[in-house]
Amino acid sequence: MRIINGKYKNRRFNIPKNLKIRPTTDKAKESLFNILENMVNFNEIKILDLFSGSGNISYEFFSRGSTVTCVDSNFKCIKFISDVSKNYEMNFSIIKKDVFNYLNTSKLKYDVIFADPPYSTSHNNYCKLVKLIFDKKIISNNGIIVLEHCSFLNFENHVKFFKSKKYGDVNFSFLINKI
């Protein structure tokens, strides 16, 4: 994997096989960030990366100047993110906690929330996640939630739905907290 743009552009990191994760591909990640680049100023936003896995998305946001918090419950993933962030001298918050527990206790607001649960996550659990984010007011006014999901899920009927994009097997749905 590599960081596509920003201060750490072209830095590479290898993901150990024992993590058993599905990182967002470079092509899909590049497309995602091209979309977001037209929506936000990366230097002025707070990011929450849920189900962070390898930290791939966190590194990209941090490289572009964003303040980043990543959350994952897997110890091996948290250790990997910590090791990579130390290696590249990245300073962002890394939290080992169940995502739902974190959302229930967080008092912070974020401008962009990226959530990439395991592809086996049900539509119902995605909806619970989104509902919790809105109920706890964790997303800022005009904030963006990006859901990465399999092709069998669809969020077009959600009241905050903005658009969706598909890149190979990777699907992104964008929700905006318009007030």
Secondary structure, DSSP 4 states (H G I P E B T S, - for coil): -B--SSTTTT-B-PPPGGG---PPPHHHHHHHHHHHHTT--GGG-EEEEES-TT-HHHHHHHHTT-EEEEEES-HHHHHHHHHHHHHTT---EEEES-HHHHHHH----EEEEEE---TT--HHHHHHHHHHHHHTT-EEEEEEEEEEE-TT---TTSTTEEEEEEETTEEEEEEE---
